[in-house]
Amino acid sequence: MKIYVDADACPVKKEIERVATRNKIDVLFVSNGGLRPILHPFIQNIFVSAEADAADKWIVDNGHINDLVITADIILADNCIKKGMLVLKPNGEELNQANIGNSLSLRDFSSDLRAANPFYQGSGKTFSKQDKIHFLDSLEKIIRINNQKVRQT
């Protein structure tokens, strides 16, 4: 298992780094270049072009079945799930075949609301300490389950 991070706006990069170090898992931070390079044996910085969705395309093209993708981008999540990858949002919510349809519908609905009312700014929900704790719990759970699968094969 590798962890691919849609890194440009990811609020849990430090947490991913700590968990990856403890579990000796390779992590790829994929961005348009707005990140400082990290010198770390398990972290690789991938810088893609500035064109729209270049990081998303790179992740989908390079990821494999059962790799983990960390992103808040629902379209990227959908494409990764279709490829057999695991997806975790920075707030700890796991996205999969069972719930991605609802997430896509909500995304489309919110887009329609913004188009109908230019003053609508969404929920304004900020990223909280609870979100970070939930993320860490979910990440550890996914890694633990993956390690059990690897041991059984």
C-alpha positions in Angstrom: 0.0 0.0 0.0 1.1 3.5 -0.9 -0.6 6.7 0.3 -1.3 9.4 -2.4 -2.1 12.8 -1.0 -3.9 15.5 -3.0 -1.6 17.9 -1.2 -2.3 21.4 -2.3 -4.9 22.1 0.3 -4.6 19.1 2.6 -4.8 20.1 6.3 -3.4 16.8 7.6 0.0 16.5 6.0 1.9 16.4 9.3 -0.4 13.7 10.6 0.1 11.6 7.5 3.9 12.0 7.8 3.8 10.8 11.4 1.6 7.8 10.7 3.7 6.9 7.6 6.9 7.0 9.6 5.5 4.8 12.3 4.1 2.2 9.8 6.9 2.5 7.3 4.5 3.4 4.4 5.5 5.3 1.3 3.6 8.6 0.8 3.4 10.7 -2.3 2.4 14.3 -1.8 1.1 15.4 -5.2 0.8 19.1 -5.9 1.2 22.0 -8.4 4.4 23.0 -6.6 3.0 25.1 -3.8 4.6 22.9 -1.1 8.0 22.9 0.5 9.9 19.8 -0.4 10.1 17.3 2.5 13.3 15.4 3.0 12.0 12.2 4.5 12.7 8.5 3.7 9.0 7.6 3.3 7.8 10.9 1.7 8.1 11.7 -2.0 7.1 15.1 -3.4 5.5 15.0 -6.8 5.2 18.3 -8.6 2.8 18.4 -11.6 2.0 21.2 -14.0 -0.3 24.1 -13.0 -3.0 23.0 -15.4 -6.4 22.3 -13.9 -6.7 18.8 -12.3 -3.1 17.8 -13.2 -2.5 16.4 -9.7 -5.8 14.5 -9.8 -4.9 13.0 -13.2 -1.4 12.0 -11.9 -2.9 10.3 -8.8 -5.4 8.3 -10.9 -2.8 7.4 -13.5 -0.2 6.2 -11.0 -2.3 4.7 -8.2 -3.0 1.0 -7.9 -5.7 -1.2 -6.4 -5.8 -0.9 -2.6 -3.5 2.2 -2.5 -5.0 4.9 -0.3 -5.8 8.4 -1.6 -6.4 11.3 0.8 -8.5 14.0 -0.8 -11.5 16.2 -0.3 -12.1 16.3 -4.1 -15.2 14.2 -4.7 -14.5 13.8 -8.5 -11.0 12.6 -7.8 -12.4 10.2 -5.1 -14.9 8.8 -7.5 -12.3 8.2 -10.2 -10.0 6.5 -7.6 -12.8 4.3 -6.3 -13.6 3.2 -9.8 -10.0 2.1 -10.1 -10.1 0.1 -6.9 -8.3 2.5 -4.7 -9.3 3.4 -1.1 -10.3 7.0 -0.4 -10.2 8.9 2.9 -11.2 12.6 3.3 -9.1 14.8 5.6 -12.0 14.8 8.1 -11.7 11.0 8.4 -14.7 10.1 6.3 -14.1 7.0 4.2 -15.5 7.2 0.7 -16.3 4.0 -1.2 -18.7 2.4 -3.7 -21.6 2.5 -1.1 -21.4 6.2 -0.4 -19.7 8.0 -3.3 -23.0 8.4 -5.2 -24.5 10.4 -2.3 -21.3 12.6 -2.1 -21.4 13.3 -5.9 -25.1 14.2 -5.6 -24.5 16.6 -2.7 -21.6 18.1 -4.6 -23.8 18.7 -7.6 -26.6 20.1 -5.5 -24.2 22.5 -3.7 -22.9 23.6 -7.1 -26.4 24.3 -8.3 -27.2 26.4 -5.2 -24.1 28.5 -5.7 -25.0 29.0 -9.4 -28.5 30.1 -8.4 -27.4 32.5 -5.7 -24.0 34.1 -6.1 -24.1 35.2 -2.4 -24.4 31.6 -1.2 -21.0 30.6 0.3 -21.8 27.1 1.5 -21.8 25.9 5.1 -18.5 27.6 6.1 -17.6 24.6 8.3 -14.0 24.9 9.4 -11.6 22.1 9.9 -11.7 21.2 13.6 -9.5 19.3 16.0 -12.2 16.6 16.1 -11.9 16.3 12.3 -8.1 15.7 12.8 -8.7 13.1 15.5 -11.3 11.3 13.3 -8.9 11.4 10.4 -6.1 9.8 12.5 -8.4 7.1 13.8 -9.7 6.3 10.3 -6.1 6.3 8.8 -4.8 3.9 11.5 -7.8 1.6 10.9 -7.3 1.4 7.2 -3.6 0.7 7.6 -4.3 -2.0 10.3 -6.9 -3.7 8.0 -4.4 -3.6 5.0 -1.6 -5.1 7.2 -3.9 -7.9 8.2 -4.7 -8.6 4.5 -1.0 -8.6 3.6 -0.2 -11.1 6.4 -3.0 -13.5 5.3 -1.6 -13.7 1.7 
